[in-house]
Amino acid sequence: MKGEKGEAGVEPGTVRPGGRTARVREAVLRAAEDALTETGFARLDLTDVARRAGVGKTTVYRRWGTTAGLVADLLQDMADQSVSRTETGTLGGDLRANADLVRRTLTDPRQGPLFKALITAATCDEKAAEALHRFYERRVGEWAPCVERAVQRGELPAGTDPREVVRAVSAPLYYRLLTTPTPPDEAAATRAAAAAEAAARAGAYVRESPRDPLQDSLRDSLRGRDAENPPCS
């Protein structure tokens, strides 16, 4: 499976098809969602997806090649259709909006099981993992400007890493989804946003300044000199 490509040696998801090709892709991706939601990644089968989509299995195998290739294209499509960020004018409002969007996605009867299946796929297959990483980098990047503007307004310390703040909002919600039988509720989303905001205001996500080798060498030299010549008591 590793290294295989779809039609004409092109990685799935890198071409924007039109016309009939677009309709086939849409049908196959929705069928893949259905299959992943119902049976998970371990039982995902291209022949079954073709049957669900009402297209020939040769078309599916030629275009996507492997289940991992299909998952990668599905994640690309999901990223393209994701909801844009909400900007409320305050850091707290923006982070709560982000947390609520994540909560609604993970508790959706279709999206919740789908994300569980996609995360499972990422633990089993390198290509699926790379696609999932790209998906989340796009989603985090979509919301990062909210944090950047909070820094500009003086709500957060200079040097705050916007992406780390955004990740801190969704992390506890995904953890709850994957480790408990109870999906994240509104209270959990509110706590996640509040905790991320408090940590960010306290400077927890300020980037460390790059180390200067010359300054490090100078400090080491001074420490050595002081050790050899201790001050008089």
C-alpha positions as CSV (number, residue, x, y, z in Angstrom):
1,M,0.0,0.0,0.0
2,K,2.7,2.5,0.9
3,G,3.8,4.7,-2.0
4,E,0.9,3.7,-4.3
5,K,-0.7,6.4,-6.3
6,G,-4.0,6.8,-8.1
7,E,-4.9,7.6,-11.7
8,A,-1.9,8.6,-13.9
9,G,0.4,8.4,-10.9
10,V,-1.2,11.5,-9.2
11,E,-1.7,11.6,-5.4
12,P,-5.4,11.5,-4.5
13,G,-6.7,14.9,-3.5
14,T,-4.1,16.9,-5.5
15,V,-6.3,17.4,-8.5
16,R,-9.6,19.4,-8.6
17,P,-11.9,17.4,-11.0
18,G,-14.8,18.9,-12.9
19,G,-17.9,17.6,-14.6
20,R,-18.6,13.9,-14.4
21,T,-15.3,13.3,-12.6
22,A,-16.4,15.7,-9.9
23,R,-19.7,13.9,-9.5
24,V,-18.0,10.5,-9.2
25,R,-15.5,11.9,-6.6
26,E,-18.4,13.4,-4.6
27,A,-20.3,10.1,-4.6
28,V,-17.3,8.0,-3.7
29,L,-16.2,10.3,-0.8
30,R,-19.7,10.3,0.6
31,A,-19.8,6.6,0.4
32,A,-16.4,6.4,2.1
33,E,-17.8,8.5,4.9
34,D,-20.8,6.2,5.3
35,A,-18.5,3.1,5.4
36,L,-16.1,4.7,7.9
37,T,-18.9,5.8,10.1
38,E,-20.6,2.4,10.1
39,T,-17.7,-0.1,10.1
40,G,-14.5,1.9,10.8
41,F,-11.2,2.0,9.0
42,A,-10.2,-1.6,9.6
43,R,-13.1,-2.8,7.5
44,L,-13.0,-0.1,4.8
45,D,-13.0,-1.8,1.4
46,L,-12.7,-0.1,-2.0
47,T,-15.1,-2.6,-3.6
48,D,-17.7,-1.9,-1.0
49,V,-17.2,1.9,-1.4
50,A,-17.7,1.5,-5.1
51,R,-20.9,-0.4,-4.6
52,R,-22.2,2.2,-2.2
53,A,-21.3,5.0,-4.6
54,G,-22.9,3.2,-7.6
55,V,-19.7,3.4,-9.6
56,G,-17.4,0.7,-11.1
57,K,-14.8,-0.7,-8.7
58,T,-12.2,-0.3,-11.5
59,T,-12.8,3.5,-11.4
60,V,-12.3,3.6,-7.6
61,Y,-9.1,1.4,-7.7
62,R,-7.7,3.4,-10.6
63,R,-8.3,6.8,-9.0
64,W,-7.6,6.1,-5.4
65,G,-5.5,3.0,-5.4
66,T,-5.7,2.2,-1.7
67,T,-8.0,2.8,1.3
68,A,-5.3,5.2,2.7
69,G,-5.4,7.1,-0.6
70,L,-9.2,7.4,-0.3
71,V,-8.9,8.6,3.3
72,A,-6.3,11.2,2.3
73,D,-8.7,12.6,-0.4
74,L,-11.6,12.5,2.0
75,L,-9.6,14.6,4.5
76,Q,-8.7,17.0,1.8
77,D,-12.3,17.4,0.9
78,M,-13.3,17.9,4.6
79,A,-10.7,20.6,5.0
80,D,-12.0,22.4,1.9
81,Q,-15.5,22.4,3.2
82,S,-14.7,23.2,6.8
83,V,-16.5,26.1,8.6
84,S,-14.5,29.4,8.6
85,R,-13.4,30.9,11.9
86,T,-15.6,33.2,14.0
87,E,-14.2,36.4,15.2
88,T,-16.0,38.1,18.2
89,G,-13.5,40.8,18.9
90,T,-12.2,39.2,22.1
91,L,-9.9,36.3,22.8
92,G,-12.3,34.6,25.2
93,G,-15.2,34.9,22.7
94,D,-13.1,33.6,19.8
95,L,-11.8,30.6,21.8
96,R,-15.3,29.7,23.0
97,A,-16.5,29.8,19.4
98,N,-13.7,27.5,18.4
99,A,-14.4,25.1,21.3
100,D,-18.1,25.1,20.5
101,L,-17.5,24.3,16.8
102,V,-15.2,21.4,17.8
103,R,-17.8,20.1,20.3
104,R,-20.6,20.3,17.8
105,T,-18.5,18.4,15.2
106,L,-17.4,15.6,17.6
107,T,-21.0,15.1,19.0
108,D,-22.6,15.0,15.6
109,P,-24.1,11.6,15.0
110,R,-22.2,11.3,11.7
111,Q,-19.1,13.4,12.2
112,G,-18.2,12.0,15.7
113,P,-17.8,8.4,14.5
114,L,-16.2,9.6,11.3
115,F,-13.4,11.4,13.2
116,K,-12.9,8.4,15.4
117,A,-12.4,6.3,12.3
118,L,-10.0,8.8,10.7
119,I,-7.9,9.0,13.9
120,T,-7.8,5.2,14.0
121,A,-6.7,5.2,10.3
122,A,-3.9,7.6,11.2
123,T,-2.5,5.2,13.8
124,C,-2.5,2.4,11.3
125,D,-1.2,4.0,8.1
126,E,1.5,6.5,7.4
127,K,-0.3,8.1,4.4
128,A,-3.5,8.5,6.4
129,A,-1.5,10.0,9.3
130,E,0.1,12.5,6.9
131,A,-3.3,13.5,5.5
132,L,-4.7,13.9,9.0
133,H,-1.8,16.1,10.0
134,R,-2.4,18.3,6.9
135,F,-6.1,18.5,7.8
136,Y,-5.5,19.7,11.3
137,E,-2.7,22.1,10.3
138,R,-5.2,23.8,7.9
139,R,-7.9,24.0,10.7
140,V,-5.4,25.3,13.2
141,G,-4.2,27.8,10.7
142,E,-7.7,29.0,10.0
143,W,-8.2,30.0,13.7
144,A,-4.7,31.2,14.5
145,P,-5.4,34.8,13.3
146,C,-7.8,35.1,16.2
147,V,-4.9,34.7,18.6
148,E,-2.6,36.9,16.6
149,R,-5.2,39.7,16.8
150,A,-5.4,39.1,20.6
151,V,-1.7,39.7,20.8
152,Q,-2.0,42.9,18.8
153,R,-4.8,44.1,21.1
154,G,-2.6,43.5,24.1
155,E,-4.7,40.6,25.5
156,L,-1.8,38.2,25.3
157,P,2.0,38.5,25.8
158,A,4.1,39.3,22.8
159,G,5.6,36.1,21.3
160,T,2.6,33.9,22.1
161,D,2.4,31.0,19.6
162,P,-1.1,31.2,18.1
163,R,-1.2,27.6,16.9
164,E,-0.4,26.2,20.3
165,V,-3.2,28.2,21.8
166,V,-5.7,26.9,19.2
167,R,-4.5,23.3,19.8
168,A,-4.9,23.8,23.5
169,V,-8.6,24.5,23.0
170,S,-9.5,21.3,21.1
171,A,-7.1,18.9,22.8
172,P,-9.2,18.1,25.9
173,L,-12.3,17.7,23.8
174,Y,-10.6,15.1,21.6
175,Y,-9.2,13.4,24.7
176,R,-12.7,13.1,26.1
177,L,-14.1,11.8,22.9
178,L,-11.5,9.1,22.7
179,T,-11.1,8.0,26.3
180,T,-14.6,8.3,27.8
181,P,-18.0,7.0,26.9
182,T,-19.4,10.5,27.3
183,P,-18.9,12.9,24.4
184,P,-17.8,16.5,25.2
185,D,-20.7,18.7,26.2
186,E,-21.1,22.5,26.4
187,A,-19.6,22.6,29.9
188,A,-16.5,20.8,28.7
189,A,-16.2,23.1,25.7
190,T,-16.5,26.2,28.0
191,R,-13.8,24.8,30.3
192,A,-11.5,24.0,27.5
193,A,-11.7,27.5,26.1
194,A,-11.3,29.1,29.6
195,A,-8.3,26.9,30.4
196,A,-6.5,27.8,27.1
197,E,-7.3,31.5,27.6
198,A,-6.0,31.5,31.2
199,A,-2.8,29.7,30.2
200,A,-2.2,31.9,27.2
201,R,-2.7,35.1,29.3
202,A,-0.2,33.7,31.8
203,G,2.4,33.3,29.1
204,A,2.3,29.5,28.9
205,Y,2.5,29.6,25.1
206,V,5.1,32.3,24.6
207,R,7.8,31.0,22.2
208,E,11.3,30.6,23.7
209,S,13.8,32.9,22.2
210,P,16.5,31.3,20.1
211,R,19.7,30.5,22.0
212,D,22.7,32.6,21.1
213,P,25.8,30.5,21.1
214,L,28.1,33.5,21.6
215,Q,26.1,34.6,24.7
216,D,26.1,31.1,26.0
217,S,29.9,30.9,25.7
218,L,30.3,34.2,27.4
219,R,28.1,33.2,30.3
220,D,30.0,29.9,30.7
221,S,33.3,31.8,30.7
222,L,32.0,34.2,33.4
223,R,30.8,31.3,35.5
224,G,34.2,29.6,35.3
225,R,36.0,32.8,36.2
226,D,33.7,33.3,39.2
227,A,34.3,29.8,40.4
228,E,38.1,30.3,40.3
229,N,37.9,33.7,42.0
230,P,35.1,33.5,44.6
231,P,34.1,36.9,46.2
232,C,35.7,37.7,49.6
233,S,33.4,37.0,52.5
